[in-house]
Structures are given as structure tokens and as C-alpha cells.
Amino acid sequence: MARKRGKSWQTDFMFQYQRIRRKSPENSKAGAEAYEAMLRHKLAIGEVIVSPKDIKKAEAQEQTFEKFAWKWFNSHVRANLKQSGIENTKIILRAHLIPFFGNVPIGKINTMKIDEFKAKKINEHLANKSVNNYLTILNTCLKAAQEGLGLTTLPRVKLLKTPPQTYDFLTIDESNNLLANLSGMAREIVLTAIRTGLRKGELKALRWQDIDWVNRRLVVRHSWCRYTKGLTSPKSNKFRYVPLTDDVYFMLKDRKQETGPIFYTNKRNQNFDYWTLKCKMLEACKNANLRFITVHTLRHTFASHLVMKGAPLIAVQQLLGHSDIRITMRYAHLSQSSLREAINLLDPMRITDFGHQVVTAEKQVIEDLMRQKTTY
């Protein structure tokens, strides 16, 4: 049946219990009727009728991964990620994903093809963690293709197994030894990093107005972006408060100012240069007979010292600005004593009642037997 819908004529009929509704190529009643007659004839002789919508979807799925990936990058990645994430995604697309998947139609990327990619990267001696980073971006891109292009199936992207992440940190004696071999601004930066756990970008972005002198704490509002060469939000996109220890508080108070950067490696232009700081730390490590460490090692040192001294992991998470407690759990093994203390709560010989030890019946019997043995 030919009918008009809005300003367009279409054909609408049933064939073998299936509804066929198509927009007429010729926008008239006569054109819609002729179009319906043609469709009925094709169905009668067994031809499959593909709707213009299905044709458009099939054509979309035939576009190459490279073409869709850059569309996704320019529309989604640029709009939703920070500059560092944008640059990282661009590098991974250019160096790894597009060279392998570039000419493959987006709808024909399957699990086997992805496994071939993983095998290739493993043969290139890349770390499993790095390969997983590439796979994560690939998976996000394919999910966007499923939503935007109507992919009927989404290949399973299975990440590689990775060993527990290792990290280095300084003991308390090593920290003191390192500080003893530093002076000036370099020592202030290292001491602040050890006592606050700030990332190097957060240290560079720290301003005098970020210090709450009344409550003796600093507010981490910004981080330094090396791509835009300006301030951006911290890694978790949330500001956080970090209390100051006495040594850091009085050190900063001695040269308190109203505005401007707190730390710099060049006093003349107040520029904070990572390379200059790295060289000073390298020299200090040599003089202290320490292995070379990075600024990020000081962040691990801060967290490790807290956990070893009994700080709750949830508090460490908040101080470090971790978005997920699972990241903080890497330091949990340093607090094995807390596991013993937790189990001791179930020890019947240590049951307490309102702060007073309760002597159990079992313990009372043992003590009575020991007294009798002594008497005899």
C-alpha cells in the first residue's frame, strides 16, 4: 500500500508475515505504487531486499580502521581526555594500532586478528603492560564503532597477564642520607616530595596560594602539563588536602610569599626544570652511595613509610590522590604486622571486654593445673 508520511511517499505491505516498509525513490503516489510492485516481484522470485539503512550500515562497517580511528580520536578523545591522555592515545594509534589494523575494515576485526597483534608485539619484546595499554585503546575504539556504526558483534579483547607491579623506595636511613647530600632548592623539593607524596607535575604546579597556613596543609589543585606547558587538573581530576609535617611547614614559612611558584631550579626566572633537578639528585645519590632514584621514587617512599608505620590504606589513598584503592594496595605487603593484629582479635586468649582482659575457661583450667603441679 502506498501512503504518505509527512512530506514523503512510502510503500508499506506484508510479505510472508514480514512487514516491508520502504521510502519511495520517486516522491509521489504513483512512484510509491510502482516501487511496491517492483519489491513484490523481487520477493516473489526469491531476491533479498536490502534496505537503504542496511546498505548504509554495511558501507560504514567497510570503512577502514584507520579512517574510523581518526574520526573517533577527533570527536571523542579530544573532547573527553586531558592533554596528556590525548597525546598518549595519538602516539599509540600512530605507532602501533594503525600500522597493524589500518587497512582492515572496522567490521572485520575479529579475535584472531587481535591475537595476531598481541603475538607481534610480544615478539617485539614489548612488556605485557605496554601491550595491554594498546589493547585498551583498541577496545575503546571498537566499542565506539559498535555504537556509532552498528557493529553486530564486538570481538573480545583479552588482556595479557602481567606480573605484580614492582617499585623502588628509600628506607628512612636512605632518605636522611639523600637529604644530607642535597642543599638549596633541590633539598626543599626532595624533602617536600618525601613528606607529601606529590607527583613531579604537582610539585612544579604548586603555588604559594595553595598553602593553608592556618591548618598547616597544602591543597593540590593543579598539575603541570608538559604538552601545553601550563597548569591542568591533577591526575584524578580532583583536588586534595595534604597536611604538612613540621619540617616542611617551617621550611616553607621561612621564605613565605603571596603568589608565584613555590619551587624552581632557576632562581633568576623561577623556572622548574626537571633535568636540572635530576642532575642534582644523581650527584647526591653518588655522594650518598645510593642507587639512582627518580622524583617518582620519592612518592613511593612517602606511601611506603606511611604504611610501614601503620597508616590505614584508605588514608594513604586519599593522600596520594588515587582514584582506585586497588592502586594503593600495592603497598599492602609492607603492613604485614596489621594482618597479625587483625587475627589476634579472634584469639580466645586475647578476648577483651571494655578494655579489660577476660580470662577464658580454657585459660583458667590451664593456670589451675600449673599451680597444682608447682605445689606438688
C-alpha positions as CSV (number, residue, x, y, z in Angstrom):
1,M,0.0,0.0,0.0
2,A,1.3,3.4,-0.9
3,R,0.9,6.1,1.8
4,K,2.2,9.5,2.5
5,R,4.1,10.1,5.7
6,G,4.9,13.7,6.3
7,K,6.2,15.0,3.0
8,S,7.4,11.7,1.8
9,W,5.7,8.8,0.0
10,Q,6.4,5.3,1.0
11,T,5.3,1.7,0.4
12,D,4.1,-0.4,3.3
13,F,3.0,-4.0,2.9
14,M,3.2,-7.6,4.3
15,F,5.0,-10.5,2.7
16,Q,5.1,-13.9,4.3
17,Y,4.3,-12.4,7.7
18,Q,7.1,-9.9,7.4
19,R,6.4,-6.2,7.2
20,I,8.1,-4.4,4.3
21,R,8.3,-0.6,4.6
22,R,10.4,1.5,2.3
23,K,10.7,5.1,1.3
24,S,9.8,5.6,-2.4
25,P,12.7,6.8,-4.6
26,E,10.1,8.8,-6.5
27,N,8.2,11.1,-4.1
28,S,4.7,10.6,-5.5
29,K,1.8,8.2,-5.0
30,A,2.3,6.6,-8.4
31,G,6.0,6.3,-7.8
32,A,5.4,4.6,-4.5
33,E,2.9,2.1,-6.1
34,A,5.4,1.3,-8.8
35,Y,8.1,0.8,-6.3
36,E,5.9,-1.6,-4.3
37,A,5.2,-3.6,-7.4
38,M,8.9,-3.9,-8.1
39,L,9.6,-5.0,-4.5
40,R,6.8,-7.6,-4.6
41,H,8.2,-9.1,-7.8
42,K,11.7,-9.3,-6.4
43,L,10.4,-11.1,-3.3
44,A,8.4,-13.5,-5.3
45,I,11.4,-14.6,-7.3
46,G,13.5,-15.1,-4.1
47,E,15.7,-12.0,-4.1
48,V,16.8,-10.5,-0.8
49,I,15.7,-6.9,-0.3
50,V,18.3,-4.8,1.5
51,S,17.0,-1.6,3.0
52,P,18.9,1.7,2.3
53,K,19.6,1.8,6.0
54,D,21.2,-1.6,5.9
55,I,23.2,-0.6,2.9
56,K,24.4,2.5,4.7
57,K,25.4,0.4,7.8
58,A,27.3,-2.1,5.7
59,E,29.1,0.6,3.9
60,A,30.0,2.2,7.2
61,Q,31.4,-1.1,8.5
62,E,33.5,-1.4,5.4
63,Q,35.4,1.7,6.2
64,T,39.0,1.0,7.4
65,F,40.1,1.1,11.0
66,E,42.4,4.0,10.2
67,K,39.6,6.1,8.9
68,F,37.3,5.4,11.8
69,A,40.0,5.6,14.4
70,W,40.9,9.2,13.5
71,K,37.2,10.2,13.4
72,W,36.9,8.7,16.9
73,F,40.1,10.4,18.0
74,N,39.0,13.9,16.8
75,S,35.4,13.6,18.2
76,H,35.7,11.6,21.4
77,V,39.3,11.6,22.6
78,R,39.9,15.3,22.1
79,A,36.6,16.1,23.8
80,N,36.9,13.9,26.9
81,L,40.6,13.3,27.7
82,K,43.2,15.6,29.3
83,Q,46.0,16.7,27.0
84,S,48.4,14.1,28.3
85,G,45.8,11.4,27.5
86,I,45.2,12.8,24.1
87,E,48.9,12.8,23.2
88,N,49.3,9.3,24.6
89,T,46.4,8.0,22.5
90,K,47.7,9.7,19.4
91,I,51.1,8.1,19.8
92,I,49.6,4.6,20.3
93,L,47.4,5.0,17.3
94,R,50.2,6.1,15.0
95,A,53.0,3.8,16.2
96,H,51.1,0.6,17.0
97,L,47.4,0.2,16.1
98,I,47.1,1.9,12.7
99,P,50.3,0.2,11.2
100,F,48.7,-3.1,12.0
101,F,44.9,-2.6,11.7
102,G,44.9,0.5,9.4
103,N,43.7,-1.1,6.2
104,V,41.4,-3.7,7.8
105,P,37.6,-2.9,7.6
106,I,36.4,-1.9,11.1
107,G,33.7,-4.6,10.9
108,K,36.2,-7.4,10.1
109,I,38.5,-7.0,13.1
110,N,38.0,-10.2,15.0
111,T,39.5,-12.0,17.9
112,M,42.0,-13.9,15.7
113,K,43.3,-10.6,14.2
114,I,43.7,-9.1,17.7
115,D,45.6,-12.2,18.9
116,E,47.9,-11.8,15.9
117,F,48.5,-8.2,17.0
118,K,49.4,-9.4,20.5
119,A,51.8,-12.0,19.3
120,K,53.5,-9.4,17.1
121,K,54.0,-7.0,20.0
122,I,55.3,-9.8,22.2
123,N,57.8,-10.8,19.6
124,E,59.0,-7.2,19.5
125,H,59.9,-7.7,23.2
126,L,57.4,-5.2,24.5
127,A,56.2,-5.5,28.1
128,N,52.8,-7.1,28.7
129,K,51.7,-3.9,30.5
130,S,52.5,-1.8,27.4
131,V,50.6,-4.2,25.1
132,N,47.6,-4.0,27.4
133,N,47.7,-0.2,27.1
134,Y,47.4,-0.6,23.3
135,L,44.6,-3.2,23.7
136,T,42.7,-0.9,26.0
137,I,42.6,1.9,23.4
138,L,41.7,-0.6,20.7
139,N,38.8,-1.9,22.7
140,T,37.5,1.6,23.5
141,C,37.7,2.4,19.8
142,L,35.8,-0.8,18.8
143,K,33.1,-0.1,21.3
144,A,32.6,3.4,19.8
145,A,32.4,1.7,16.4
146,Q,29.7,-0.7,17.7
147,E,27.6,2.2,18.9
148,G,28.3,4.6,16.0
149,L,28.3,2.1,13.1
150,G,26.0,-0.6,14.5
151,L,28.6,-3.4,14.5
152,T,26.6,-6.6,15.2
153,T,29.4,-8.3,17.1
154,L,32.3,-6.9,19.1
155,P,35.5,-9.0,19.3
156,R,36.7,-10.0,22.7
157,V,39.8,-8.1,23.7
158,K,41.5,-10.2,26.3
159,L,44.4,-8.5,28.1
160,L,47.7,-10.2,28.8
161,K,48.6,-11.4,32.3
162,T,51.0,-9.0,34.0
163,P,53.3,-9.7,37.0
164,P,52.7,-7.7,40.2
165,Q,54.0,-4.2,39.6
166,T,57.3,-3.5,41.4
167,Y,58.5,-0.2,42.7
168,D,61.5,1.2,44.5
169,F,61.5,3.3,47.6
170,L,64.0,4.6,50.1
171,T,64.3,3.5,53.7
172,I,64.3,6.1,56.4
173,D,68.1,6.0,56.7
174,E,68.5,6.3,52.9
175,S,66.1,9.2,52.8
176,N,68.1,11.0,55.5
177,N,71.3,10.2,53.7
178,L,70.0,11.6,50.5
179,L,68.8,14.8,52.1
180,A,72.1,15.3,53.8
181,N,73.8,15.4,50.4
182,L,71.4,18.0,48.9
183,S,71.2,21.7,49.5
184,G,69.2,24.7,48.5
185,M,66.0,24.4,46.4
186,A,66.8,20.8,45.4
187,R,66.7,19.7,49.0
188,E,63.4,21.5,49.6
189,I,61.8,19.8,46.6
190,V,63.0,16.4,47.7
191,L,62.0,16.9,51.3
192,T,58.5,18.0,50.3
193,A,58.2,15.1,47.9
194,I,59.1,12.6,50.7
195,R,56.8,14.2,53.2
196,T,53.8,14.8,50.9
197,G,53.9,12.2,48.1
198,L,53.2,14.8,45.4
199,R,53.8,13.9,41.8
200,K,56.5,15.8,40.0
201,G,53.9,17.7,37.9
202,E,52.1,18.6,41.1
203,L,55.3,19.9,42.7
204,K,56.0,22.1,39.7
205,A,52.4,23.4,39.7
206,L,52.4,24.2,43.5
207,R,51.8,27.9,44.2
208,W,52.1,29.9,47.4
209,Q,48.3,30.5,47.4
210,D,47.9,26.7,47.7
211,I,49.3,26.7,51.2
212,D,46.7,26.8,54.0
213,W,49.0,28.3,56.7
214,V,46.3,28.2,59.4
215,N,45.6,24.5,59.1
216,R,49.2,23.6,58.1
217,R,48.3,21.9,54.9
218,L,48.6,22.3,51.2
219,V,45.9,22.0,48.6
220,V,46.8,20.1,45.4
221,R,44.7,21.9,42.8
222,H,46.9,21.7,39.7
223,S,49.5,19.7,37.9
224,W,51.9,20.8,35.2
225,C,51.2,19.6,31.7
226,R,54.4,19.2,29.6
227,Y,52.4,19.3,26.3
228,T,50.5,22.5,26.9
229,K,53.3,23.9,29.1
230,G,50.7,25.1,31.5
231,L,48.6,24.2,34.5
232,T,46.0,21.5,34.3
233,S,43.9,19.5,36.8
234,P,45.6,16.7,38.9
235,K,45.6,13.2,37.6
236,S,42.4,12.2,39.3
237,N,40.7,15.4,38.3
238,K,40.0,16.2,42.0
239,F,41.9,18.5,44.4
240,R,43.1,17.1,47.7
241,Y,44.5,18.3,51.0
242,V,47.8,17.1,52.3
243,P,48.8,18.0,55.9
244,L,52.4,19.4,56.3
245,T,54.9,17.9,58.7
246,D,56.7,20.4,60.9
247,D,60.0,20.3,59.0
248,V,58.2,21.1,55.7
249,Y,55.9,23.7,57.2
250,F,58.7,25.8,58.8
251,M,61.0,25.3,55.8
252,L,58.3,26.9,53.6
253,K,57.3,29.6,56.1
254,D,60.9,30.9,56.2
255,R,60.6,32.1,52.6
256,K,56.8,32.6,52.5
257,Q,55.4,34.7,49.7
258,E,52.0,35.7,48.5
259,T,51.9,34.4,44.9
260,G,54.1,32.6,42.4
261,P,55.6,29.1,42.2
262,I,56.9,27.6,45.4
263,F,59.7,25.5,43.8
264,Y,62.1,26.4,41.0
265,T,65.5,25.2,39.8
266,N,66.5,28.6,38.3
267,K,66.2,31.4,40.7
268,R,66.6,34.1,38.1
269,N,63.4,33.2,36.1
270,Q,61.9,30.9,38.7
271,N,61.7,28.1,36.2
272,F,61.3,24.5,37.4
273,D,63.4,22.3,35.1
274,Y,63.2,18.5,35.6
275,W,66.6,17.9,34.0
276,T,68.3,20.2,36.4
277,L,66.7,18.5,39.4
278,K,67.5,15.1,38.0
279,C,71.2,16.0,37.7
280,K,71.3,17.3,41.3
281,M,69.6,14.1,42.6
282,L,72.1,12.0,40.6
283,E,75.0,13.7,42.1
284,A,73.5,13.4,45.6
285,C,72.9,9.7,45.1
286,K,76.5,9.2,44.1
287,N,77.8,11.1,47.1
288,A,75.5,9.1,49.4
289,N,76.4,5.7,47.8
290,L,72.8,5.2,46.8
291,R,71.3,3.8,43.6
292,F,69.9,6.4,41.3
293,I,66.3,7.3,42.0
294,T,63.7,9.5,40.3
295,V,61.2,12.0,41.7
296,H,58.5,9.4,41.5
297,T,60.6,7.1,43.8
298,L,60.1,9.8,46.4
299,R,56.3,9.4,46.1
300,H,56.7,5.6,46.6
301,T,58.9,6.4,49.6
302,F,56.2,8.6,51.1
303,A,53.5,5.9,50.8
304,S,55.8,3.1,51.9
305,H,56.8,4.9,55.1
306,L,53.2,5.6,56.0
307,V,52.1,2.0,55.6
308,M,55.1,0.6,57.5
309,K,54.2,2.9,60.4
310,G,50.6,1.6,60.4
311,A,48.6,4.2,58.4
312,P,45.3,2.9,57.1
313,L,45.4,2.2,53.3
314,I,42.3,4.3,52.8
315,A,44.1,7.3,54.3
316,V,47.1,6.6,52.1
317,Q,44.8,6.5,49.1
318,Q,43.4,9.9,49.9
319,L,46.8,11.5,50.5
320,L,48.2,10.1,47.2
321,G,45.1,11.0,45.2
322,H,44.5,7.5,43.9
323,S,41.1,7.1,42.2
324,D,41.0,3.4,43.0
325,I,42.0,1.7,46.2
326,R,43.5,-1.2,44.1
327,I,46.3,1.1,43.1
328,T,47.1,1.8,46.8
329,M,47.0,-1.9,47.6
330,R,50.5,-2.3,46.0
331,Y,51.8,-1.1,49.4
332,A,49.7,-3.5,51.5
333,H,52.5,-6.1,51.8
334,L,54.5,-3.6,53.8
335,S,51.9,-3.8,56.6
336,Q,52.1,-7.5,57.4
337,S,52.0,-6.7,61.2
338,S,48.5,-5.4,60.7
339,L,47.4,-8.8,59.5
340,R,48.7,-10.4,62.7
341,E,46.9,-7.7,64.7
342,A,43.7,-8.5,62.9
343,I,43.9,-12.2,63.5
344,N,44.8,-11.5,67.2
345,L,41.3,-10.1,67.5
346,L,39.9,-13.6,67.2
347,D,42.3,-15.2,69.6
348,P,40.3,-16.5,72.6
349,M,43.2,-15.9,74.9
350,R,43.1,-12.2,73.9
351,I,39.4,-11.5,74.1
352,T,38.8,-8.2,75.8
353,D,35.7,-6.7,77.4
354,F,35.6,-2.9,77.8
355,G,39.3,-2.7,77.8
356,H,39.9,-5.4,80.4
357,Q,41.2,-8.9,79.6
358,V,38.7,-11.6,80.0
359,V,40.2,-14.9,81.2
360,T,38.5,-17.8,79.3
361,A,37.5,-21.0,80.9
362,E,40.2,-22.8,79.0
363,K,42.9,-20.5,80.2
364,Q,41.6,-20.8,83.8
365,V,41.9,-24.6,83.7
366,I,45.5,-24.4,82.4
367,E,46.5,-22.0,85.1
368,D,44.9,-24.2,87.8
369,L,46.8,-27.2,86.6
370,M,50.1,-25.3,86.5
371,R,49.6,-24.2,90.1
372,Q,48.8,-27.7,91.2
373,K,51.9,-29.0,89.5
374,T,54.1,-26.4,91.2
375,T,52.5,-27.3,94.6
376,Y,53.3,-30.9,94.3
